[in-house]
Amino acid sequence: MRSYTQYIDGEDVEGQRWTYVVRASAMLRDVDSAFNLKRGLELGRTTEVTDDVVARCAVGTVADSDRALQAARRASRGYRLLPQETRSRIVLDFNEALAARADEMIDILVAEGHPRRLAQWEVSGMLRGTDEATIRWYESQLHQSFEVEGKHLELVRKPDGVVCVNPPQNAAGSNSAMGLFALLAGNTVVVKAPRSSPLGVMFLFRDVLAPILERHGAPPGTLNVVCGNAGGILRSWVTSPLVDDILFFGDSDAGLKLGEECLRNNKKAVLELAGNDGFVVWRDADLDAAARALEECFYGSSQICMVPKYAVLHPEIADTFTELFLERVRKLRPGFPEDPEVLLSPVLKVDKFFDFIAEAREAGGELLCGGARVDVHGEPSTRGMFCEPTVVRVEGLARANGLSLVREETFFPLIPLVVPEDAPDDQLFDRIVDFLDDNVYGLRNSVWTGDPQLARRFAEGITNGGTLKVNDSHIGFNSVLSTHGGTGRTGGPYGELNYAGLRTSHLQGISWGDGDPRPLDPRVLAAGERAQG
């Protein structure tokens, strides 16, 4: 069994108690026994640790979090003075260390309940997001130099100071890695590991990153990892004068409210909130490839913000594509996260799943497959932790726009296939672009078409979202392009493709003069001389 304390000011710090991580597959086999084991250990009613108990992590107090903030503030001056080359090397060394321990990280995520294919995708994202091409691009943005009329000019992004990272419970380990970019920009960080899923966060930062920081001479307090009451810690971050930025992952309503509170407290909120991604299949698309890509919507039972949440199908190919897609969907099944063929995870918001389906059917939507609650073996069960992969067909953009399963983020395995009213292609194109741009969220969008000119029109026309994928995996990661970020209710009023190293820094201009203090442009001086003459 792994055992992690908190990590504050370069030291391991005990908490007031422990939270235990019980293997997710044990919960699926016998939820009552597994839960009783976890609670018994946490309450001190038992000391028996079975093979299903994979870790324990210390739970601290708000006072521990405050101590971490103080340590981060003390370290911030020394850390930001490390050369950019050193800070870049820290992230690149992390990339190499994580690659060497990728299987270990995947096993940890699986133990926390992530299906193996999902865990592999998450680790791929962390590796791609911190690879050399991406870090070198970051360097080009963090410091630029120019020679203009005999003067040396610089544009330098300076770190904001202390950045606090609040990752989501459903994908804490992979999302917390965004804190690395705050370090890249010269900030110090405090990361909160969720009590419900702390293991991936602790492993990444304590086992992988902390030794690298120490090796490169980062001062104690550069990195701090705490675990405790989420509400209390978050409130202390918002009000503390020691905090400059908060990187928050979570629900849109909660995140936008946090953004307002940060603004009132003179802090910067960097928001990673809900997603409602669109997926367009045009009549000339490679339908097999598009169907494979749309299947990504069921990763983790769609409880991931950056998977497709609705698809818009050109009327000419709607029936053919639907059959191809349903053929793939019907093969999906629930199972234990260790199974490499499983995509589905237990569903948390079961009530909304049935509410959204009922609303769609009442409005004329057609349930094509799924719609039931099942157990880990795929058998119908009123207590089942899974929902069947579900596909609903909706005719007409106007009708679709009034339905919750299209308009809102769905956090369960339900994908609506929207077929617009038949129209000439030019009209249809404009309507689909408007439909995507009118989405109040804005994380990712995908377009599938065989026409390069039409693809370019889509790329130029769609303004909504942080990422647009054209004939590409919707959830795939690319060097240089950030793994996160969006507009609207996804990223807030300042949302865009989220380069956290840029968002947690500010731009400063520096001019190196030649000793001549005259402030006027020579052309103004010349004009003045002409006027006097």
C-alpha positions in Angstrom: 0.0 0.0 0.0 1.3 3.4 -1.0 1.3 6.1 1.8 1.5 9.8 1.2 1.7 12.7 3.6 1.1 16.2 2.5 4.1 18.0 1.0 4.6 21.6 2.3 7.8 23.7 2.1 9.9 20.8 0.9 8.8 18.6 3.8 6.4 15.7 4.3 3.7 16.9 6.7 1.3 14.6 8.6 -2.4 15.3 8.4 -5.0 15.0 11.1 -6.3 11.7 9.6 -6.0 9.5 6.6 -8.2 9.0 3.5 -7.9 5.5 2.0 -8.1 4.6 -1.7 -9.9 1.3 -2.2 -9.5 -0.3 -5.7 -12.5 0.7 -7.9 -13.0 -2.8 -9.1 -13.6 -3.9 -5.5 -16.3 -1.3 -5.3 -17.9 -2.7 -8.4 -17.7 -6.3 -7.1 -19.2 -5.5 -3.7 -19.9 -1.9 -3.0 -21.1 -2.4 0.5 -18.1 -4.4 1.7 -15.6 -2.1 -0.1 -17.2 1.0 1.3 -17.3 -0.4 4.8 -13.6 -1.3 4.6 -12.8 2.2 3.5 -14.8 3.9 6.2 -13.6 1.4 8.9 -10.0 2.3 8.1 -10.7 6.0 8.1 -12.6 6.0 11.3 -10.1 3.7 13.1 -12.6 0.8 13.5 -10.2 -1.6 11.8 -6.6 -1.8 10.9 -6.9 -4.7 8.4 -5.5 -3.6 5.0 -6.4 -6.0 2.2 -5.0 -6.1 -1.3 -7.9 -3.9 -2.4 -6.5 -1.0 -0.4 -4.0 0.6 -2.7 -3.1 3.7 -0.8 -3.7 6.1 2.0 -3.2 9.9 1.8 -3.0 12.4 4.7 -5.9 14.8 5.1 -4.9 18.1 6.6 -6.5 21.3 7.7 -7.0 24.8 6.4 -4.1 25.7 8.6 -1.9 23.3 6.6 -3.1 25.0 3.4 -2.2 28.4 4.8 1.2 27.2 5.7 1.6 26.0 2.1 0.6 29.4 0.8 3.2 31.0 3.0 5.9 28.6 1.8 4.9 29.3 -1.8 5.1 33.0 -1.3 8.6 32.8 0.3 9.8 30.6 -2.5 8.3 32.7 -5.3 11.1 35.3 -5.5 13.9 32.8 -5.6 12.1 30.4 -8.0 11.2 33.1 -10.6 14.9 34.1 -10.8 15.8 30.6 -12.1 16.8 30.9 -15.7 14.0 30.1 -18.2 16.2 27.3 -19.5 16.2 25.7 -16.1 12.4 26.0 -15.7 12.0 24.5 -19.1 14.3 21.6 -18.3 12.2 20.9 -15.2 9.1 20.3 -17.3 11.0 18.3 -19.9 12.6 16.2 -17.2 9.1 15.6 -15.8 8.0 14.5 -19.3 10.8 12.0 -19.5 10.2 10.7 -15.9 6.5 10.3 -16.5 7.1 8.4 -19.8 9.4 6.0 -17.9 6.7 5.5 -15.3 3.7 5.6 -17.6 2.6 2.1 -16.7 2.7 3.0 -13.1 0.6 6.1 -13.6 -1.9 4.2 -15.7 -2.3 1.5 -13.0 -2.9 4.2 -10.4 -5.6 5.8 -12.6 -7.2 2.4 -13.1 -7.2 1.8 -9.4 -9.0 5.1 -9.0 -11.7 3.9 -11.4 -10.6 5.1 -14.8 -11.0 2.4 -17.5 -7.6 1.4 -18.8 -8.2 2.9 -22.3 -9.2 6.2 -20.7 -6.1 6.1 -18.4 -3.9 5.6 -21.4 -5.4 8.5 -23.1 -5.0 10.7 -20.0 -1.3 9.9 -19.7 -0.8 10.5 -23.5 -2.3 13.9 -23.0 0.1 14.7 -20.1 3.1 13.6 -22.2 2.0 15.4 -25.4 1.3 18.6 -23.4 4.8 18.7 -21.9 6.8 17.5 -24.9 9.8 19.4 -26.3 7.9 21.0 -29.2 5.3 22.4 -26.8 7.9 23.7 -24.3 10.0 25.3 -27.0 6.9 27.1 -28.3 6.2 28.3 -24.8 9.7 29.7 -24.6 9.1 31.7 -27.7 6.1 33.3 -26.1 7.6 33.9 -22.6 10.5 36.0 -23.9 10.9 37.8 -27.2 13.6 40.2 -28.2 13.8 42.9 -31.0 16.3 45.3 -32.3 14.6 48.5 -33.5 16.4 51.7 -34.5 19.4 51.0 -32.4 17.4 50.0 -29.3 17.1 46.6 -27.7 13.5 45.8 -26.9 12.0 42.9 -25.0 8.6 41.4 -24.4 8.8 39.3 -21.2 6.0 37.4 -19.5 6.5 37.8 -15.7 5.0 35.2 -13.3 2.0 36.3 -11.3 3.4 34.7 -8.2 1.5 32.0 -6.3 -0.9 29.8 -8.3 -3.3 27.4 -6.6 -4.6 24.4 -8.5 -8.0 22.9 -7.8 -8.3 19.8 -10.1 -11.7 18.0 -10.6 -12.5 14.8 -8.7 -13.3 12.8 -11.8 -9.9 13.3 -13.4 -7.7 14.9 -10.7 -4.3 13.4 -11.6 -4.2 14.3 -15.3 -5.8 17.7 -14.9 -3.6 18.7 -12.0 -0.6 18.5 -14.4 -1.7 21.8 -15.8 0.1 23.2 -12.7 3.4 22.4 -14.5 2.9 25.3 -16.9 2.5 27.7 -14.0 5.9 26.5 -12.8 7.3 26.9 -16.4 6.3 30.5 -16.3 8.1 31.0 -12.9 5.2 30.8 -10.5 5.2 28.7 -7.3 2.2 26.4 -6.9 -0.1 24.9 -4.3 -2.1 21.8 -5.5 -5.1 20.5 -3.6 -5.6 16.7 -4.0 -9.3 15.8 -3.7 -10.1 13.6 -0.8 -12.1 11.3 -3.0 -9.3 10.7 -5.6 -5.9 11.9 -4.2 -3.6 9.2 -5.4 -2.9 10.3 -9.0 -2.2 13.8 -7.8 0.1 12.7 -5.0 2.1 10.3 -7.3 2.6 12.9 -10.0 3.8 15.7 -7.7 5.4 13.9 -4.8 7.0 11.0 -6.6 7.7 12.4 -10.1 8.0 16.2 -9.9 9.3 16.9 -6.4 12.7 15.2 -6.9 13.2 17.0 -10.2 12.6 20.4 -8.6 15.1 19.6 -5.9 17.6 18.4 -8.4 17.4 21.7 -10.3 17.8 23.8 -7.2 14.2 25.1 -6.8 13.7 26.5 -3.4 11.6 24.7 -0.8 8.0 25.8 -1.1 8.1 26.0 -4.9 5.7 23.0 -4.9 3.2 22.2 -2.2 0.5 19.5 -2.2 -2.3 19.5 0.4 -5.5 17.5 0.9 -8.4 18.6 3.0 -11.9 20.1 3.1 -12.4 21.5 -0.4 -14.8 24.3 0.5 -12.6 25.5 3.4 -9.4 25.5 1.4 -11.0 27.1 -1.6 -12.5 29.9 0.5 -9.1 30.5 2.1 -7.5 30.8 -1.3 -10.0 33.3 -2.5 -9.5 35.6 0.4 -5.8 35.1 1.1 -3.5 38.0 0.1 -0.8 35.4 -0.6 -2.6 33.9 -3.6 -2.4 35.5 -7.1 -4.2 33.0 -9.4 -6.5 30.1 -8.9 -6.7 27.4 -11.6 -10.1 25.9 -11.1 -11.7 22.9 -12.7 -15.4 22.1 -12.1 -19.0 22.9 -12.8 -19.7 26.0 -14.8 -22.1 27.6 -12.3 -19.6 27.1 -9.4 -16.6 28.2 -11.6 -18.2 31.4 -12.9 -19.2 32.3 -9.3 -15.6 31.7 -8.2 -14.4 33.9 -11.0 -16.6 36.8 -9.7 -15.3 36.2 -6.2 -11.7 36.2 -7.4 -12.3 39.5 -9.3 -13.6 41.1 -6.1 -10.5 39.9 -4.3 -8.1 41.1 -6.9 -7.2 37.6 -8.1 -7.0 36.0 -11.5 -9.3 33.0 -12.0 -8.2 30.6 -14.8 -11.3 28.5 -15.4 -11.7 25.0 -16.8 -15.4 24.2 -16.6 -18.0 22.2 -18.4 -18.1 21.3 -22.1 -20.7 20.6 -24.7 -18.8 19.7 -27.8 -20.2 19.7 -31.3 -19.4 17.1 -34.0 -20.3 17.7 -37.6 -20.4 15.1 -40.3 -20.8 16.5 -43.9 -22.1 14.5 -46.8 -18.7 13.8 -48.3 -16.9 12.7 -45.1 -15.1 9.4 -44.6 -18.1 7.9 -42.6 -16.1 5.0 -41.2 -13.5 7.3 -39.8 -16.0 9.7 -38.5 -18.0 7.0 -36.8 -14.8 5.8 -35.0 -14.1 9.3 -33.9 -17.6 9.9 -32.6 -17.3 6.7 -30.5 -14.9 8.7 -28.4 -18.0 10.3 -26.9 -18.4 7.3 -24.6 -14.9 7.5 -23.0 -15.5 7.3 -19.2 -19.3 7.1 -19.9 -19.1 10.7 -21.3 -18.1 12.0 -17.9 -15.3 14.0 -19.5 -15.7 17.6 -20.6 -13.8 17.2 -23.9 -15.7 14.4 -25.6 -18.3 15.0 -28.3 -21.7 15.7 -26.7 -23.9 16.0 -29.8 -23.4 15.3 -33.5 -24.9 17.2 -36.5 -25.3 15.0 -39.6 -25.8 16.2 -43.2 -29.3 14.9 -44.2 -27.9 13.1 -47.2 -25.7 10.7 -45.1 -27.6 10.7 -41.9 -29.2 7.3 -42.2 -26.0 5.6 -43.5 -23.8 7.2 -40.8 -26.3 6.3 -38.1 -26.2 2.6 -38.9 -22.4 2.6 -39.0 -22.3 4.4 -35.7 -24.9 2.2 -34.0 -23.0 -0.9 -35.1 -20.0 0.3 -33.1 -22.1 1.5 -30.1 -23.9 -1.8 -29.7 -20.5 -3.5 -29.1 -19.7 -1.3 -26.1 -20.3 -2.8 -22.7 -19.6 -2.0 -19.1 -16.9 -3.8 -17.1 -14.1 -3.6 -14.6 -11.6 -0.7 -15.3 -8.7 -3.2 -15.6 -10.3 -4.6 -18.8 -8.5 -3.0 -21.8 -11.6 -3.2 -23.9 -13.9 -1.2 -21.6 -14.7 2.4 -22.1 -17.5 2.9 -19.7 -17.3 4.2 -16.1 -19.9 4.1 -13.4 -22.4 7.0 -13.8 -22.9 9.6 -11.1 -25.9 11.6 -12.5 -28.3 8.8 -13.2 -31.5 10.8 -12.6 -30.6 13.4 -15.3 -29.9 10.6 -17.7 -33.5 9.4 -17.7 -34.9 13.0 -17.5 -33.0 14.0 -20.6 -34.1 10.9 -22.5 -37.8 11.4 -21.5 -37.7 15.1 -22.5 -36.3 14.2 -26.0 -38.8 11.5 -26.6 -41.7 13.7 -25.6 -40.4 16.2 -28.2 -40.3 13.6 -31.0 -36.8 12.3 -30.6 -36.2 8.7 -31.4 -34.4 6.4 -29.0 -32.2 4.3 -31.3 -30.3 2.2 -28.6 -29.6 2.1 -24.9 -31.6 4.0 -22.3 -31.3 1.5 -19.4 -29.5 1.2 -16.1 -27.2 -1.8 -15.9 -24.7 -3.5 -13.6 -21.0 -4.1 -14.3 -21.9 -7.2 -16.3 -24.4 -5.3 -18.5 -27.5 -6.8 -16.9 -30.5 -4.6 -16.2 -30.4 -3.4 -12.5 -32.2 -0.7 -10.6 -29.0 -0.4 -8.5 -26.6 -0.7 -11.4 -23.7 1.8 -11.5 -23.7 2.0 -15.3 -25.9 3.3 -18.0 -26.1 1.7 -21.4 -24.5 3.7 -24.2 -27.5 5.6 -25.6 -28.2 7.2 -29.0 -31.1 9.5 -29.7 -32.0 10.9 -33.1 -33.5 14.4 -33.3 -34.9 15.9 -36.4 -34.3 19.6 -37.0 -31.9 22.1 -35.6 -34.6 24.2 -34.1 -36.1 21.3 -32.2 -32.6 20.2 -31.1 -31.8 23.6 -29.7 -34.7 23.4 -27.3 -33.7 20.0 -25.8 -31.5 19.6 -22.7 -29.5 16.7 -24.1 -28.3 19.1 -26.9 -28.3 22.4 -25.1 -26.7 21.3 -21.8 -23.6 19.3 -20.9 -24.4 15.7 -20.5 -22.4 13.7 -18.0 -23.6 10.3 -18.9 -23.3 8.1 -22.0 -26.0 9.8 -24.2 -25.3 11.2 -27.6 -28.0 13.0 -29.7 -27.7 12.7 -33.5 -29.2 15.9 -34.9 -30.3 15.9 -38.5 -31.0 19.4 -39.9 -33.9 20.3 -42.2 -32.9 19.6 -45.8 -31.7 22.6 -47.6 -29.1 23.6 -50.3 -25.6 23.1 -49.1 -24.7 26.8 -48.7 -27.7 27.4 -46.5 -27.1 24.2 -44.6 -23.5 25.2 -44.0 -24.4 28.6 -42.6 -27.1 27.1 -40.3 -24.7 24.5 -38.9 -21.9 27.1 -38.3 -24.5 29.3 -36.5 -25.7 26.3 -34.5 -22.2 25.5 -33.2 -21.4 29.2 -32.6 -24.6 29.7 -30.6 -23.6 26.9 -28.1 -23.2 28.7 -24.7 -20.3 26.4 -24.0 -17.2 26.3 -26.1 -14.5 23.7 -25.4 -14.0 21.7 -28.7 -15.7 21.2 -32.0 -15.1 18.6 -34.8 -15.8 18.7 -38.5 -15.6 15.8 -40.9 -15.5 16.6 -44.6 -13.7 15.3 -47.7 -13.6 18.8 -49.3 -10.5 20.8 -48.4 -12.1 24.1 -49.4 -15.2 23.4 -47.3 -13.0 22.3 -44.4 -11.2 25.7 -44.6 -14.6 27.5 -44.6 -15.6 25.6 -41.5 -12.2 26.6 -39.9 -12.7 30.2 -40.8 -16.4 30.3 -39.9 -16.5 28.6 -36.5 -15.4 31.0 -33.7 -16.8 29.1 -30.7 -14.5 26.9 -28.8 -10.8 26.6 -27.8 -10.0 23.8 -30.2 -11.4 22.8 -33.7 -10.5 19.4 -35.0 -10.9 18.8 -38.7 -10.9 15.1 -39.8 -9.0 14.2 -36.6 -9.6 12.5 -33.3 -11.9 14.7 -31.3 -10.1 13.9 -28.0 -6.6 13.4 -29.5 -3.7 15.6 -28.3 -1.2 17.5 -30.5 2.1 19.1 -29.7 2.0 22.9 -29.3 -1.9 23.0 -29.2 -2.9 23.2 -25.6 -4.8 20.2 -24.1 -7.3 22.5 -22.4 -9.3 25.7 -22.7 -12.5 27.1 -24.2 -14.9 29.9 -24.5 -18.3 30.7 -23.0 -19.4 28.6 -20.0 -16.3 26.4 -20.5 -13.7 29.1 -19.9 -15.6 32.1 -18.7 -15.6 35.6 -20.2 -11.8 35.5 -20.8 -11.8 31.9 -22.0 -9.8 30.7 -24.9 -7.3 27.9 -25.7 -5.7 27.6 -22.3 -2.0 28.0 -22.1 -1.7 28.0 -18.4 1.8 29.3 -18.5 0.6 32.4 -20.3 -2.6 32.8 -18.3 -0.7 32.7 -15.0 1.8 35.4 -16.1 1.6 39.0 -17.3 3.3 40.8 -20.2 6.0 43.3 -19.5 7.8 45.5 -22.1 11.4 46.4 -21.5 13.5 48.9 -23.5 17.2 49.3 -23.3 18.1 52.8 -24.4 21.3 54.3 -25.9 21.6 57.0 -23.3 19.6 59.6 -25.2 16.5 60.4 -23.0 14.5 62.2 -25.8 11.0 60.7 -25.8 9.9 61.9 -29.2 9.9 60.1 -32.5 12.6 61.6 -34.8 9.9 62.3 -37.4 8.0 64.5 -34.9 11.3 66.4 -34.2 11.9 66.8 -37.9 8.3 68.1 -38.4 8.9 70.6 -35.6 12.1 71.8 -37.1 10.4 72.3 -40.4 7.6 74.3 -38.8 10.1 76.6 -37.0 12.1 77.1 -40.2 
